[in-house]
Amino acid sequence: MVLVILLSLLYSAILIFVIVRRVRSQKEVIREFIRAQRSRAAFAFSKITGAIALLRFKRLSEELQREESVIHK
């Protein structure tokens, strides 16, 4: 009888250990996913800011060329 109780307690302990381990691994998967999304967002943000800077540079250079053409006329 005592052996049955001890075996059931051991089984319960193993189940709890497995469940806790799975929850931890799922948390790690979620953390890695969030990290990946953050890095993708940072990359996209850098691309957008780079494109905006390039457009500003092009606009400023066009304005400068117009001013130079007016001065040379």
C-alpha positions as CSV (number, residue, x, y, z in Angstrom):
1,M,0.0,0.0,0.0
2,V,2.8,2.4,0.9
3,L,4.6,1.5,-2.2
4,V,1.6,2.4,-4.3
5,I,1.4,5.8,-2.6
6,L,5.1,6.4,-3.1
7,L,4.8,5.5,-6.8
8,S,1.8,7.7,-7.3
9,L,3.7,10.6,-5.6
10,L,6.7,10.0,-7.8
11,Y,4.5,9.9,-10.9
12,S,2.9,13.2,-9.9
13,A,6.3,14.8,-9.3
14,I,7.5,13.7,-12.7
15,L,4.4,15.1,-14.3
16,I,4.8,18.4,-12.6
17,F,8.5,18.5,-13.6
18,V,7.6,17.8,-17.2
19,I,4.9,20.4,-17.2
20,V,7.1,23.1,-15.6
21,R,9.9,22.3,-18.1
22,R,7.5,22.6,-21.1
23,V,6.2,25.9,-19.8
24,R,9.7,27.2,-19.5
25,S,10.6,26.2,-23.0
26,Q,7.5,27.8,-24.3
27,K,8.4,31.0,-22.5
28,E,11.8,30.9,-24.1
29,V,10.3,30.3,-27.6
30,I,8.0,33.4,-27.0
31,R,11.0,35.5,-25.8
32,E,13.0,34.5,-28.9
33,F,10.0,35.4,-31.1
34,I,9.7,38.8,-29.5
35,R,13.4,39.4,-29.9
36,A,13.2,38.5,-33.6
37,Q,10.2,40.8,-34.1
38,R,12.1,43.6,-32.3
39,S,15.1,43.2,-34.5
40,R,12.9,43.1,-37.7
41,A,11.1,46.2,-36.5
42,A,14.5,48.0,-35.9
43,F,15.7,47.0,-39.3
44,A,12.5,48.2,-41.0
45,F,12.7,51.5,-39.0
46,S,16.3,52.0,-40.1
47,K,15.3,51.4,-43.7
48,I,12.5,53.9,-43.4
49,T,14.6,56.5,-41.8
50,G,17.3,56.0,-44.4
51,A,14.8,56.4,-47.2
52,I,13.5,59.6,-45.6
53,A,17.0,60.9,-45.3
54,L,17.7,60.0,-49.0
55,L,14.5,61.8,-50.1
56,R,15.4,64.9,-48.1
57,F,18.9,64.9,-49.6
58,K,17.5,64.6,-53.1
59,R,15.0,67.4,-52.5
60,L,17.7,69.7,-51.1
61,S,20.1,68.9,-54.0
62,E,17.3,69.7,-56.5
63,E,16.6,73.0,-54.7
64,L,20.3,73.8,-54.8
65,Q,20.5,73.1,-58.5
66,R,17.5,75.3,-59.1
67,E,19.1,78.1,-57.1
68,E,22.4,77.7,-59.0
69,S,20.6,77.8,-62.4
70,V,18.8,81.0,-61.4
71,I,22.1,82.6,-60.3
72,H,23.9,81.6,-63.5
73,K,21.2,83.1,-65.7
